[in-house]
Amino acid sequence: MSEFSRPFDTARLPAGPQHLIASPQECAALAKRFLLVSVGSLEADITLNSDGAAVRATGQLKAEVVQSCAVSGEDLPVRIAEPVSLRFVPAQQHGADEIELEAAELDEIELDGTRFDLGEALAQTLALAIDPYLEGPGADEFRRKSGLLGEGEGGAFGALKGLFDRDSE
């Protein structure tokens, strides 16, 4: 079961925008799942519309999370605001052949019969919005103090300089 489950049925779509809010327990479970220090809040305003046999979900997801700097491990508060554009589509019968996805199909999620879990889809949207390589303002200083960098070697230009020096030898 999903940490943030909000099941819907295609036969009984609610009218108007849906305001979904994760409880503190759901936020704690999502933080554990996505290896975050914490999820302070997660909410979304989503409109559901029938699209033939599919359902289109559009709106906005907002979250406040705390994640660790990829270098120093320091806690970094992050605000996430992501547009949501998903289609829940009937399950396709595929053989063992490979299938190619078109760009418009990349945000499609198969229905489970006539049901779909909008909360789980939003949790996955949150996961995709998290920067796994987030660095805090003290990352280069931490590298220097840890002996990972010498003076003047920080940042992207330091990395490029190293490549240039190696190529000119």
Backbone as CSV, one residue per row, in Angstrom:
resi,resn,N_x,N_y,N_z,CA_x,CA_y,CA_z,C_x,C_y,C_z
1,MET,0.827,-1.191,0.000,0.000,0.000,0.000,0.873,1.257,0.000
2,SER,0.435,2.265,-0.691,1.161,3.524,-0.819,1.128,4.317,0.496
3,GLU,2.169,5.066,0.726,2.226,5.931,1.913,1.222,7.075,1.830
4,PHE,0.814,7.430,0.625,-0.097,8.560,0.396,-1.153,8.101,-0.607
5,SER,-2.027,7.218,-0.174,-3.007,6.612,-1.067,-4.273,7.462,-1.130
6,ARG,-4.674,7.783,-2.357,-5.926,8.499,-2.602,-6.587,7.849,-3.816
7,PRO,-7.310,6.740,-3.572,-7.911,6.004,-4.695,-9.139,6.711,-5.261
8,PHE,-9.294,6.574,-6.565,-10.452,7.098,-7.293,-10.914,6.029,-8.266
9,ASP,-12.163,6.150,-8.681,-12.734,5.242,-9.667,-13.164,6.066,-10.872
10,THR,-12.853,5.572,-12.065,-13.176,6.314,-13.283,-14.679,6.499,-13.450
11,ALA,-15.479,5.607,-12.878,-16.936,5.691,-13.009,-17.550,6.748,-12.084
12,ARG,-16.794,7.168,-11.078,-17.318,8.139,-10.110,-16.303,9.248,-9.837
13,LEU,-15.960,9.989,-10.874,-15.006,11.084,-10.693,-15.683,12.251,-9.987
14,PRO,-15.019,12.842,-9.009,-15.602,13.995,-8.325,-15.590,15.225,-9.226
15,ALA,-16.558,16.094,-9.016,-16.623,17.345,-9.782,-15.734,18.382,-9.100
16,GLY,-15.106,19.202,-9.901,-14.310,20.305,-9.372,-12.932,19.877,-8.903
17,PRO,-12.120,20.869,-8.573,-10.746,20.595,-8.133,-10.719,19.817,-6.815
18,GLN,-9.750,18.935,-6.712,-9.537,18.155,-5.498,-8.314,18.707,-4.777
19,HIS,-8.469,18.992,-3.489,-7.346,19.471,-2.680,-6.889,18.301,-1.813
20,LEU,-5.719,17.769,-2.120,-5.197,16.615,-1.393,-4.068,17.067,-0.484
21,ILE,-4.118,16.640,0.768,-3.108,17.012,1.757,-2.607,15.748,2.449
22,ALA,-1.305,15.604,2.533,-0.721,14.473,3.251,-0.742,14.761,4.747
23,SER,-1.111,13.754,5.528,-1.108,13.874,6.991,0.339,13.863,7.484
24,PRO,0.578,14.255,8.728,1.938,14.171,9.267,2.510,12.747,9.201
25,GLN,1.668,11.734,9.423,2.146,10.349,9.350,2.516,9.984,7.910
26,GLU,1.715,10.432,6.965,2.022,10.168,5.558,3.307,10.882,5.146
27,CYS,3.488,12.109,5.614,4.721,12.857,5.310,5.942,12.132,5.861
28,ALA,5.833,11.618,7.090,6.954,10.886,7.696,7.263,9.624,6.892
29,ALA,6.231,8.921,6.438,6.441,7.699,5.647,7.064,8.032,4.293
30,LEU,6.643,9.133,3.676,7.231,9.545,2.399,8.693,9.940,2.575
31,ALA,9.014,10.621,3.677,10.409,10.994,3.943,11.275,9.739,4.045
32,LYS,10.778,8.744,4.725,11.524,7.483,4.857,11.688,6.812,3.490
33,ARG,10.616,6.767,2.711,10.656,6.123,1.400,11.664,6.789,0.464
34,PHE,11.699,8.129,0.481,12.546,8.866,-0.452,13.878,9.305,0.158
35,LEU,14.197,8.768,1.333,15.472,9.032,2.014,15.697,10.522,2.252
36,LEU,14.655,11.202,2.697,14.740,12.620,3.036,14.832,12.773,4.549
37,VAL,15.369,13.903,5.003,15.387,14.184,6.429,13.943,14.297,6.920
38,SER,13.125,15.034,6.165,11.709,15.160,6.518,10.916,15.679,5.323
39,VAL,9.625,15.432,5.371,8.667,16.059,4.475,7.750,16.852,5.390
40,GLY,7.874,18.166,5.345,7.075,19.022,6.218,5.638,19.141,5.756
41,SER,5.461,19.147,4.446,4.108,19.222,3.896,4.118,18.730,2.460
42,LEU,2.954,18.228,2.064,2.720,17.825,0.683,1.245,18.053,0.423
43,GLU,0.967,18.869,-0.581,-0.421,19.094,-0.961,-0.495,19.339,-2.455
44,ALA,-1.679,19.106,-2.987,-1.874,19.283,-4.421,-3.313,19.691,-4.691
45,ASP,-3.465,20.530,-5.691,-4.777,20.889,-6.213,-4.863,20.283,-7.600
46,ILE,-5.767,19.331,-7.765,-5.832,18.537,-8.989,-7.269,18.523,-9.510
47,THR,-7.403,18.688,-10.806,-8.689,18.550,-11.472,-8.666,17.262,-12.275
48,LEU,-9.713,16.464,-12.128,-9.834,15.195,-12.844,-10.895,15.324,-13.924
49,ASN,-10.541,14.937,-15.152,-11.474,14.989,-16.284,-11.427,13.691,-17.055
50,SER,-12.617,13.196,-17.435,-12.685,12.019,-18.297,-12.122,12.378,-19.662
51,ASP,-11.378,11.434,-20.229,-10.781,11.596,-21.551,-10.989,10.266,-22.279
52,GLY,-12.240,10.009,-22.688,-12.582,8.703,-23.246,-12.534,7.676,-22.133
53,ALA,-11.773,6.606,-22.336,-11.614,5.585,-21.301,-10.543,5.972,-20.285
54,ALA,-9.841,7.058,-20.548,-8.766,7.521,-19.673,-9.269,8.649,-18.772
55,VAL,-8.432,9.028,-17.819,-8.705,10.166,-16.938,-7.482,11.061,-16.958
56,ARG,-7.699,12.341,-17.179,-6.612,13.315,-17.150,-6.630,14.007,-15.794
57,ALA,-5.451,14.091,-15.168,-5.279,14.778,-13.889,-4.308,15.933,-14.099
58,THR,-4.784,17.156,-13.858,-3.923,18.324,-14.039,-4.008,19.213,-12.810
59,GLY,-2.928,19.922,-12.543,-2.922,20.832,-11.410,-1.517,21.149,-10.953
60,GLN,-1.375,21.319,-9.644,-0.114,21.757,-9.061,0.158,20.988,-7.772
61,LEU,1.389,20.536,-7.615,1.848,19.880,-6.392,2.810,20.822,-5.688
62,LYS,2.656,20.941,-4.370,3.577,21.753,-3.564,4.029,20.929,-2.371
63,ALA,5.303,21.057,-2.059,5.843,20.325,-0.913,6.972,21.122,-0.283
64,GLU,7.147,20.912,1.000,8.299,21.437,1.723,9.015,20.241,2.306
65,VAL,10.271,20.077,1.903,11.062,18.941,2.361,12.389,19.435,2.914
66,VAL,13.033,18.576,3.672,14.400,18.819,4.114,15.194,17.617,3.640
67,GLN,16.234,17.908,2.858,17.093,16.833,2.382,18.532,17.152,2.730
68,SER,19.364,16.158,2.635,20.765,16.312,2.986,21.567,16.783,1.787
69,CYS,22.528,17.664,2.052,23.477,18.083,1.021,24.221,16.833,0.552
70,ALA,24.373,16.681,-0.743,25.031,15.507,-1.310,26.512,15.436,-0.939
71,VAL,27.090,16.554,-0.496,28.515,16.579,-0.169,28.741,16.572,1.334
72,SER,28.152,17.534,2.034,28.436,17.705,3.460,27.445,16.992,4.368
73,GLY,26.286,16.650,3.846,25.263,16.021,4.672,24.425,17.002,5.465
74,GLU,24.705,18.313,5.336,23.923,19.296,6.102,22.478,19.313,5.617
75,ASP,21.583,19.644,6.541,20.163,19.711,6.208,19.867,20.944,5.361
76,LEU,19.140,20.728,4.264,18.791,21.806,3.345,17.276,21.829,3.153
77,PRO,16.618,22.918,3.580,15.180,23.017,3.319,14.940,23.337,1.846
78,VAL,13.945,22.660,1.263,13.647,22.821,-0.154,12.143,22.959,-0.328
79,ARG,11.744,23.937,-1.120,10.333,24.077,-1.506,10.186,23.564,-2.929
80,ILE,9.218,22.715,-3.110,8.976,22.119,-4.422,7.613,22.585,-4.915
81,ALA,7.564,23.041,-6.151,6.310,23.398,-6.813,6.392,22.793,-8.212
82,GLU,5.556,21.809,-8.460,5.597,21.072,-9.720,4.234,21.078,-10.388
83,PRO,4.193,21.398,-11.673,2.928,21.209,-12.389,2.663,19.708,-12.533
84,VAL,1.401,19.347,-12.508,1.009,17.951,-12.639,0.173,17.805,-13.907
85,SER,0.563,16.864,-14.746,-0.199,16.543,-15.951,-0.042,15.048,-16.187
86,LEU,-1.040,14.296,-15.744,-0.996,12.840,-15.818,-2.223,12.316,-16.546
87,ARG,-2.064,11.165,-17.161,-3.217,10.460,-17.744,-3.224,9.050,-17.188
88,PHE,-4.353,8.668,-16.652,-4.555,7.304,-16.200,-5.278,6.591,-17.337
89,VAL,-4.670,5.550,-17.864,-5.165,4.904,-19.083,-5.452,3.428,-18.828
90,PRO,-6.376,2.852,-19.619,-6.639,1.420,-19.485,-5.375,0.611,-19.730
91,ALA,-5.268,-0.503,-19.019,-4.103,-1.385,-19.176,-4.057,-1.916,-20.600
92,GLN,-2.879,-1.946,-21.160,-2.673,-2.452,-22.518,-2.227,-3.897,-22.450
93,GLN,-2.636,-4.664,-23.396,-2.187,-6.048,-23.495,-0.956,-6.064,-24.399
94,HIS,0.218,-6.214,-23.804,1.467,-6.231,-24.566,2.029,-7.645,-24.573
95,GLY,2.577,-8.017,-25.706,3.289,-9.286,-25.791,4.692,-9.102,-25.253
96,ALA,5.567,-10.011,-25.611,6.959,-9.943,-25.164,7.767,-8.959,-26.008
97,ASP,7.152,-8.382,-27.041,7.866,-7.434,-27.893,8.177,-6.155,-27.133
98,GLU,9.240,-5.489,-27.559,9.556,-4.191,-26.994,8.542,-3.178,-27.500
99,ILE,8.272,-2.185,-26.665,7.373,-1.116,-27.098,8.121,0.201,-27.008
100,GLU,7.761,1.113,-27.879,8.342,2.448,-27.853,7.294,3.410,-27.366
101,LEU,7.697,4.310,-26.471,6.782,5.301,-25.946,6.996,6.626,-26.650
102,GLU,5.907,7.253,-26.985,5.958,8.611,-27.531,6.061,9.574,-26.358
103,ALA,6.523,10.795,-26.606,6.673,11.784,-25.548,5.368,12.013,-24.803
104,ALA,4.247,12.023,-25.506,2.952,12.260,-24.864,2.546,11.111,-23.953
105,GLU,3.157,9.939,-24.102,2.801,8.777,-23.297,3.628,8.653,-22.016
106,LEU,4.608,9.490,-21.839,5.525,9.326,-20.725,4.887,9.579,-19.366
107,ASP,3.825,10.349,-19.284,3.158,10.597,-18.020,1.829,9.856,-17.957
108,GLU,1.790,8.669,-18.555,0.598,7.840,-18.511,0.805,6.715,-17.506
109,ILE,-0.240,6.458,-16.732,-0.205,5.426,-15.699,-1.387,4.502,-15.952
110,GLU,-1.127,3.204,-15.951,-2.198,2.256,-16.230,-3.194,2.185,-15.077
111,LEU,-4.449,2.118,-15.451,-5.522,1.923,-14.483,-5.479,0.492,-13.959
112,ASP,-5.973,0.304,-12.760,-6.173,-1.026,-12.197,-7.658,-1.318,-12.331
113,GLY,-8.039,-1.844,-13.474,-9.471,-1.995,-13.785,-10.033,-0.619,-14.083
114,THR,-10.871,-0.120,-13.180,-11.406,1.247,-13.320,-10.886,2.153,-12.217
115,ARG,-9.917,1.666,-11.454,-9.411,2.437,-10.299,-7.991,2.950,-10.552
116,PHE,-7.677,4.050,-9.894,-6.319,4.599,-9.931,-6.040,5.272,-8.608
117,ASP,-4.765,5.332,-8.245,-4.349,5.941,-6.984,-3.641,7.258,-7.285
118,LEU,-4.397,8.336,-7.178,-3.847,9.663,-7.452,-2.767,10.028,-6.438
119,GLY,-2.939,9.617,-5.190,-1.934,9.914,-4.165,-0.587,9.300,-4.491
120,GLU,-0.584,8.046,-4.920,0.675,7.397,-5.285,1.309,8.088,-6.487
121,ALA,0.501,8.488,-7.452,1.036,9.210,-8.611,1.657,10.539,-8.169
122,LEU,1.046,11.206,-7.207,1.610,12.463,-6.697,2.889,12.211,-5.906
123,ALA,2.935,11.110,-5.158,4.161,10.761,-4.436,5.302,10.540,-5.428
124,GLN,5.002,9.874,-6.541,6.027,9.650,-7.554,6.441,10.958,-8.228
125,THR,5.489,11.873,-8.398,5.810,13.199,-8.946,6.765,13.927,-8.002
126,LEU,6.504,13.831,-6.699,7.409,14.428,-5.712,8.799,13.813,-5.835
127,ALA,8.869,12.496,-5.927,10.170,11.817,-6.014,10.976,12.313,-7.208
128,LEU,10.298,12.521,-8.335,10.998,12.990,-9.530,11.455,14.442,-9.412
129,ALA,10.825,15.203,-8.536,11.184,16.615,-8.366,12.353,16.810,-7.404
130,ILE,12.724,15.787,-6.673,13.816,15.888,-5.694,15.154,15.836,-6.434
131,ASP,16.025,16.791,-6.162,17.361,16.831,-6.763,18.277,15.894,-5.973
132,PRO,18.674,14.751,-6.530,19.498,13.806,-5.770,20.929,14.293,-5.542
133,TYR,21.332,15.326,-6.249,22.699,15.843,-6.124,22.723,17.250,-5.545
134,LEU,21.705,17.590,-4.792,21.601,18.929,-4.221,22.802,19.223,-3.331
135,GLU,23.409,20.372,-3.566,24.535,20.813,-2.753,24.182,22.104,-2.057
136,GLY,24.585,22.200,-0.798,24.371,23.413,-0.027,25.457,24.430,-0.307
137,PRO,25.293,25.637,0.245,26.265,26.704,-0.010,27.654,26.407,0.544
138,GLY,27.774,25.489,1.482,29.084,25.182,2.056,29.733,23.937,1.474
139,ALA,29.239,23.432,0.357,29.752,22.183,-0.197,31.234,22.278,-0.594
140,ASP,31.616,23.350,-1.287,33.022,23.472,-1.709,33.945,23.638,-0.507
141,GLU,33.505,24.386,0.487,34.320,24.556,1.699,34.481,23.208,2.406
142,PHE,33.431,22.427,2.462,33.502,21.094,3.056,34.495,20.223,2.284
143,ARG,34.464,20.315,0.958,35.408,19.540,0.140,36.852,19.945,0.453
144,ARG,37.087,21.252,0.557,38.446,21.732,0.849,38.904,21.241,2.217
145,LYS,38.049,21.399,3.223,38.419,20.986,4.586,38.614,19.483,4.680
146,SER,37.945,18.734,3.838,38.062,17.271,3.848,39.205,16.780,2.976
147,GLY,39.896,17.704,2.316,41.005,17.327,1.453,40.570,16.823,0.089
148,LEU,39.322,17.064,-0.245,38.837,16.634,-1.557,39.164,17.637,-2.649
149,LEU,39.443,18.886,-2.282,39.784,19.938,-3.246,40.926,20.770,-2.710
150,GLY,41.762,21.244,-3.605,42.748,22.238,-3.244,42.158,23.615,-3.496
151,GLU,42.862,24.666,-3.160,42.388,26.031,-3.404,42.140,26.243,-4.889
152,GLY,41.049,26.894,-5.242,40.741,27.218,-6.629,40.187,26.068,-7.447
153,GLU,39.913,24.933,-6.835,39.421,23.788,-7.594,37.915,23.602,-7.501
154,GLY,37.220,24.488,-6.815,35.797,24.296,-6.581,34.930,24.594,-7.787
155,GLY,33.752,24.041,-7.760,32.723,24.351,-8.743,32.963,23.737,-10.107
156,ALA,32.086,24.102,-11.016,32.135,23.548,-12.371,33.396,23.974,-13.115
157,PHE,33.843,25.215,-12.914,35.028,25.680,-13.633,36.285,24.959,-13.161
158,GLY,36.329,24.593,-11.887,37.451,23.809,-11.391,37.499,22.443,-12.061
159,ALA,36.340,21.831,-12.236,36.277,20.529,-12.904,36.704,20.648,-14.362
160,LEU,36.271,21.703,-15.036,36.661,21.916,-16.429,38.154,22.179,-16.550
161,LYS,38.700,22.938,-15.586,40.128,23.220,-15.605,40.922,21.918,-15.506
162,GLY,40.473,21.000,-14.645,41.143,19.724,-14.500,41.135,18.923,-15.789
163,LEU,40.027,18.949,-16.491,39.952,18.243,-17.774,40.874,18.883,-18.803
164,PHE,40.891,20.214,-18.826,41.738,20.924,-19.775,43.217,20.644,-19.505
165,ASP,43.613,20.666,-18.232,45.008,20.408,-17.892,45.415,19.005,-18.287
166,ARG,44.531,18.027,-18.095,44.836,16.641,-18.431,44.971,16.456,-19.944
167,ASP,44.123,17.141,-20.719,44.153,17.013,-22.175,45.376,17.685,-22.798
168,SER,45.920,18.699,-22.141,47.059,19.439,-22.726,48.401,18.777,-22.415
169,GLU,48.400,17.693,-21.659,49.673,17.031,-21.319,50.191,16.182,-22.444
